[in-house]
């Protein structure tokens, strides 16, 4: 069994690299930003339908017909409002937020079929990708038509002496992207790919909601309003979010890429 696995690895990844004129791709990403957390939609379809715009730039190095590594920088915005969630409890909470998301990532992409730009028989394929990203966020909330920076307001007691277990959260983090896509050769050296990818994060504070309501007397007036903008009096200790389910964000969109080859020996007769 181990020998078969090694053989398959050599056939699909190592051997093609030896006779493949490696290609580079530069391009742009245009699409929408997605969010799933303690605020907003619990339905993934609604998250996609209500996504905000995102833009990015990409550079990819293709090592063979199946495998490439991409560096990308994407800037987008996520938004969620409990009034639109369709969930009775969330609607009663009346929480809302928005945040810019800026990420830089290294992604590993694998094609299911051999893909070669400008080759008619190998000019389209589905693919999957994963990797690692570093992202920046900063949640804001709207109250009476004005947006407020949430982190300094410590809406769940983060950083307060009365709640020593709740540290002030960082505004950057690491995420693991997992996604799928489909690419095809548009014309000559141009490739178009459709991408959908979610980022698994290690923070529950992209939306500034994670644990329970705190004693409102510890907050200033605007902190009290944004910690609990509901007409209901949620008392200290009542559930505000789910600390066991970290927030996720993602991007859905189109990449337009231009490819060019290294000045290296190429063998076009061997395709894996």
C-alpha positions in Angstrom: 0.0 0.0 0.0 2.8 2.4 0.9 4.6 1.7 -2.4 1.4 2.5 -4.3 1.0 5.8 -2.5 4.6 6.7 -3.2 4.2 5.8 -6.9 1.0 7.9 -7.3 2.8 10.8 -5.6 5.7 10.5 -8.1 3.4 10.2 -11.1 1.2 13.2 -10.2 3.6 15.6 -8.5 7.3 14.9 -8.9 7.8 13.5 -12.4 5.6 16.2 -14.2 7.7 18.9 -12.5 10.9 17.5 -14.2 9.6 18.1 -17.7 7.2 21.1 -17.1 8.2 24.6 -18.1 7.0 26.3 -14.9 4.6 29.1 -15.3 3.9 32.3 -13.3 0.5 34.0 -13.1 -0.4 37.5 -12.1 -3.9 38.8 -11.7 -6.7 40.4 -9.8 -9.6 39.0 -7.7 -13.1 40.6 -7.7 -15.9 39.3 -5.6 -17.8 39.3 -2.3 -16.9 38.9 1.3 -18.7 36.3 3.5 -19.2 36.0 7.3 -20.5 33.4 9.7 -20.5 34.1 13.4 -22.6 35.1 16.4 -24.2 38.0 14.6 -26.3 37.8 11.4 -27.3 35.0 9.2 -27.0 31.4 10.3 -27.8 30.3 6.7 -24.8 30.1 4.4 -26.9 30.8 1.4 -28.2 34.1 2.9 -24.6 35.0 3.8 -23.6 34.6 0.1 -26.6 36.5 -1.2 -25.8 39.4 1.1 -22.1 39.5 0.7 -20.1 42.8 0.5 -17.5 43.6 -2.2 -13.9 42.5 -2.0 -10.8 43.1 -4.2 -7.4 41.5 -4.4 -4.2 40.8 -6.3 -2.6 37.4 -6.8 0.7 35.8 -7.9 0.8 32.1 -8.6 3.7 29.7 -9.4 2.6 26.5 -11.2 5.1 23.7 -10.5 3.4 21.2 -12.7 0.0 20.6 -14.5 -1.7 19.8 -11.2 0.0 21.8 -8.4 0.7 25.5 -7.8 1.3 27.9 -4.9 -0.4 31.3 -4.7 0.3 34.5 -2.8 -2.7 36.7 -2.5 -3.7 40.0 -0.8 -7.4 40.6 -0.5 -9.3 43.5 1.0 -13.0 43.2 1.8 -15.7 44.1 4.2 -18.0 41.8 6.2 -21.4 42.9 7.7 -24.1 41.3 9.7 -27.3 42.5 11.4 -29.4 40.3 13.8 -32.6 42.0 12.6 -32.1 40.3 9.2 -31.0 36.9 10.7 -34.4 35.1 10.6 -33.6 33.8 14.1 -36.0 35.0 16.9 -33.3 35.1 19.6 -30.9 37.0 17.5 -33.6 39.4 16.4 -34.3 40.1 20.0 -30.6 40.8 20.7 -30.6 43.5 17.9 -26.8 43.3 17.5 -25.1 44.5 14.3 -21.5 45.0 13.1 -19.3 45.6 10.1 -15.5 45.2 9.7 -12.9 45.6 7.1 -11.0 42.4 6.4 -7.5 42.5 5.0 -5.6 39.3 4.5 -2.3 38.1 3.0 -2.1 34.4 2.3 -0.1 31.6 0.9 -2.4 29.0 -0.7 -1.7 25.6 -2.2 -3.8 24.8 -5.2 -4.4 21.4 -6.8 -6.1 20.8 -10.1 -8.2 17.7 -10.7 -7.3 17.6 -14.4 -4.0 18.7 -16.1 -4.3 22.4 -16.8 -2.2 24.2 -19.4 -3.1 27.7 -20.6 -3.4 27.9 -24.4 -3.7 24.1 -24.8 -7.2 23.1 -26.1 -7.2 19.7 -24.6 -6.1 20.9 -21.1 -7.7 24.3 -20.8 -10.3 23.7 -17.9 -10.4 22.0 -14.6 -12.0 22.0 -11.2 -9.6 22.6 -8.3 -9.3 22.7 -4.5 -7.1 24.9 -2.3 -5.9 25.4 1.3 -3.0 27.1 3.0 -2.6 29.8 5.7 -3.5 33.5 5.9 -2.8 36.4 8.3 -5.8 38.8 8.5 -6.7 42.1 10.1 -10.1 43.1 11.3 -11.7 45.9 13.4 -15.4 45.6 14.4 -17.7 48.6 14.3 -21.4 48.8 15.3 -24.1 51.2 14.3 -26.2 53.0 16.9 -28.6 55.8 16.0 -26.9 56.2 12.6 -23.4 56.5 13.9 -20.6 53.8 13.7 -18.6 53.1 16.9 -15.3 51.2 17.3 -16.3 48.3 19.5 -13.0 47.0 20.9 -12.3 50.0 23.2 -15.8 49.8 24.6 -15.1 46.3 26.1 -18.7 45.2 25.5 -18.1 41.8 27.1 -15.7 43.0 29.8 -12.6 42.2 27.8 -9.6 43.7 29.7 -11.7 44.7 32.8 -10.5 43.7 36.3 -13.9 42.3 37.1 -13.6 39.8 34.3 -9.9 38.7 34.4 -10.4 35.6 32.2 -11.6 37.9 29.3 -8.5 39.3 27.7 -8.7 42.2 25.2 -8.7 40.5 21.9 -6.2 41.1 19.1 -7.2 42.7 15.8 -5.2 40.3 13.7 -5.1 36.5 13.5 -4.2 33.4 11.6 -6.7 31.5 9.5 -6.8 28.3 7.4 -8.5 28.7 4.0 -10.5 25.8 2.5 -12.0 26.2 -0.9 -13.0 25.0 -4.3 -13.0 26.5 -7.7 -13.2 26.0 -11.5 -10.8 27.6 -14.0 -10.7 27.8 -17.8 -8.5 29.4 -20.4 -10.3 32.6 -21.6 -8.0 33.6 -24.4 -4.3 33.0 -25.2 -2.5 33.5 -21.9 -5.5 34.6 -19.8 -7.2 32.4 -17.3 -10.5 32.9 -15.5 -11.2 31.1 -12.3 -14.3 31.0 -10.1 -13.4 30.6 -6.4 -15.3 30.0 -3.1 -13.3 29.7 0.0 -14.0 29.9 3.8 -11.4 30.9 6.4 -11.3 28.9 9.6 -10.2 31.4 12.2 -9.0 31.1 15.8 -10.9 34.1 17.1 -14.5 34.6 18.1 -14.4 38.4 18.1 -14.6 39.4 14.4 -18.1 40.5 15.3 -17.2 41.5 18.9 -19.6 38.9 20.3 -18.5 35.7 22.0 -19.6 34.9 25.6 -22.1 36.5 28.0 -23.6 39.8 29.0 -21.8 41.7 31.7 -22.8 44.1 34.5 -23.8 47.2 32.4 -22.7 49.6 35.3 -19.1 48.8 34.4 -19.5 50.4 30.9 -20.0 54.0 29.8 -23.3 55.0 28.3 -22.5 54.1 24.6 -20.8 50.9 25.8 -24.1 49.9 27.5 -26.1 50.8 24.4 -23.9 48.7 22.1 -23.4 45.8 24.5 -27.2 45.4 24.7 -29.1 47.5 22.1 -32.2 45.3 22.7 -35.4 46.3 24.4 -35.0 43.2 26.5 -33.1 43.4 29.7 -30.5 40.6 29.2 -29.0 40.2 32.7 -25.3 39.6 33.6 -24.3 36.1 32.7 -27.0 35.6 30.0 -25.7 34.1 26.8 -24.6 36.7 24.2 -22.6 34.5 21.9 -21.1 31.0 21.6 -17.5 30.9 22.7 -17.1 27.3 21.4 -17.8 28.3 17.8 -15.1 30.6 16.3 -16.1 33.1 13.6 -15.5 32.4 10.0 -15.1 34.6 7.0 -14.6 33.9 3.3 -14.5 35.2 -0.3 -16.5 34.3 -3.3 -15.5 35.7 -6.7 -13.6 35.6 -10.0 -9.8 35.8 -10.6 -8.5 37.0 -13.9 -4.9 35.9 -14.4 -2.2 36.4 -17.1 0.4 33.6 -17.4 3.9 33.5 -18.7 6.5 30.7 -18.8 10.0 30.4 -17.4 12.8 30.3 -20.0 13.4 26.6 -19.4 13.3 23.3 -21.2 9.8 22.2 -22.0 8.5 18.8 -23.0 4.9 19.0 -24.3 4.5 15.3 -25.1 4.2 14.1 -21.5 1.0 15.1 -19.7 0.0 13.6 -16.4 
